[in-house]
Amino acid sequence: MERVRRREVFEDRLAHLHNLSPCLETGARLERKPVLTGGEFQWGYVLTTPNRPEGTECSDLVAVLLSRIDGRTSVAELIARLQKGSEEPQTGQIDQSVLGALKILYVDGVIAELRSA
C-alpha cells in the first residue's frame, strides 16, 4: 500500500522533478562488496538500508547517482553532472536512466523525500 502511495506521489511530482532535491533514507549506505556475477564473485556496489540490511546490488550508474545525492543538489544538477563528458546520444539515455532509477529508489523508500531545491 505504501509503495502505491509513493508511486502516485512520484508521478504527481514528475513535471517538477528536475527542480527537486532527493534525500536518502536515514541509514542508507552504498558499499563496495563482492557480488555474485555469472557464477563468480566480483567487486560491485551494494545499497544497504534499515529495511534491507542484506543489501541490494546496484549498477555503476545508480552507485554514482547515490553517491551524489546529498539532499541539496537538484535532480537537474545530478543529471547534468552525470552527463558531463558524454556525447549527445548518451545524454538523453542518461536522463531517462536517472529518472527511472529515482522512481524505483523513491517508491522503495531509499529516497525518503523529494525536497524543493
C-alpha positions as CSV (number, residue, x, y, z in Angstrom):
1,M,0.0,0.0,0.0
2,E,2.8,2.4,0.9
3,R,4.6,1.7,-2.4
4,V,1.4,2.5,-4.3
5,R,1.1,5.8,-2.5
6,R,4.8,6.7,-3.1
7,R,4.4,5.8,-6.8
8,E,1.5,8.2,-7.0
9,V,3.4,11.0,-5.2
10,F,6.4,10.5,-7.6
11,E,4.1,10.6,-10.6
12,D,2.5,13.8,-9.3
13,R,5.9,15.5,-8.9
14,L,7.3,14.2,-12.2
15,A,6.6,17.5,-14.0
16,H,8.7,19.4,-11.4
17,L,11.1,16.6,-10.6
18,H,14.2,18.3,-12.1
19,N,13.8,21.1,-9.6
20,L,13.5,18.8,-6.6
21,S,16.4,17.5,-4.4
22,P,16.3,13.9,-3.3
23,C,17.1,13.0,0.3
24,L,18.2,9.5,1.2
25,E,16.6,7.4,3.9
26,T,18.5,7.7,7.2
27,G,20.9,4.7,7.4
28,A,21.1,4.2,3.7
29,R,24.7,3.3,2.7
30,L,26.5,2.5,-0.5
31,E,29.2,-0.2,-0.1
32,R,31.7,-1.9,-2.3
33,K,31.4,-5.6,-1.8
34,P,31.9,-8.9,-3.6
35,V,28.7,-9.8,-5.6
36,L,27.9,-12.9,-7.5
37,T,28.0,-12.3,-11.2
38,G,27.9,-15.1,-13.8
39,G,28.8,-17.7,-11.2
40,E,31.8,-15.8,-9.9
41,F,32.3,-13.2,-7.2
42,Q,33.3,-9.8,-8.5
43,W,33.5,-6.4,-6.8
44,G,30.3,-4.4,-7.1
45,Y,28.2,-1.8,-5.4
46,V,25.6,-2.8,-2.8
47,L,23.0,-0.4,-1.3
48,T,22.1,-1.3,2.3
49,T,19.2,0.2,4.2
50,P,17.5,-0.4,7.5
51,N,14.7,-2.2,5.6
52,R,17.2,-4.3,3.5
53,P,20.3,-4.9,5.7
54,E,21.4,-7.7,3.4
55,G,21.8,-5.1,0.6
56,T,20.7,-4.7,-3.0
57,E,23.2,-4.8,-5.8
58,C,23.4,-1.6,-7.9
59,S,24.6,-0.7,-11.3
60,D,27.6,1.6,-11.7
61,L,25.2,4.4,-12.8
62,V,23.0,4.0,-9.8
63,A,26.0,3.8,-7.5
64,V,27.4,7.1,-8.8
65,L,23.9,8.7,-8.6
66,L,23.5,7.5,-5.0
67,S,27.0,8.8,-4.0
68,R,26.0,12.3,-5.2
69,I,22.6,12.6,-3.5
70,D,23.1,15.0,-0.6
71,G,19.7,16.5,0.0
72,R,20.6,19.8,-1.6
73,T,21.5,19.0,-5.2
74,S,18.6,19.1,-7.5
75,V,17.7,16.3,-9.9
76,A,18.7,18.6,-12.8
77,E,22.1,19.2,-11.3
78,L,22.6,15.5,-10.6
79,I,21.7,14.6,-14.2
80,A,24.0,17.4,-15.6
81,R,26.9,16.1,-13.6
82,L,26.3,12.5,-14.8
83,Q,26.0,13.7,-18.4
84,K,29.2,15.7,-18.3
85,G,31.7,14.4,-20.8
86,S,29.1,12.3,-22.6
87,E,28.3,12.5,-26.2
88,E,24.8,13.8,-27.3
89,P,23.1,10.5,-27.9
90,Q,24.1,9.3,-24.4
91,T,22.8,12.4,-22.6
92,G,19.1,11.5,-23.3
93,Q,19.8,7.9,-22.3
94,I,21.4,9.1,-19.0
95,D,18.5,11.4,-18.3
96,Q,15.9,8.6,-18.8
97,S,18.0,6.1,-16.8
98,V,18.4,8.5,-13.9
99,L,14.7,9.3,-13.8
100,G,13.9,5.6,-13.9
101,A,16.3,4.9,-11.1
102,L,15.0,7.8,-9.0
103,K,11.5,6.5,-9.3
104,I,12.5,3.0,-8.2
105,L,14.5,4.4,-5.3
106,Y,11.7,6.7,-4.2
107,V,9.0,4.0,-4.4
108,D,11.2,1.6,-2.5
109,G,11.8,4.2,0.2
110,V,15.5,4.6,-0.3
111,I,14.9,8.2,-1.2
112,A,12.9,9.4,1.8
113,E,11.7,12.6,0.3
114,L,12.0,15.0,-2.7
115,R,12.5,18.5,-1.3
116,S,12.1,21.8,-3.1
117,A,15.6,22.8,-4.2
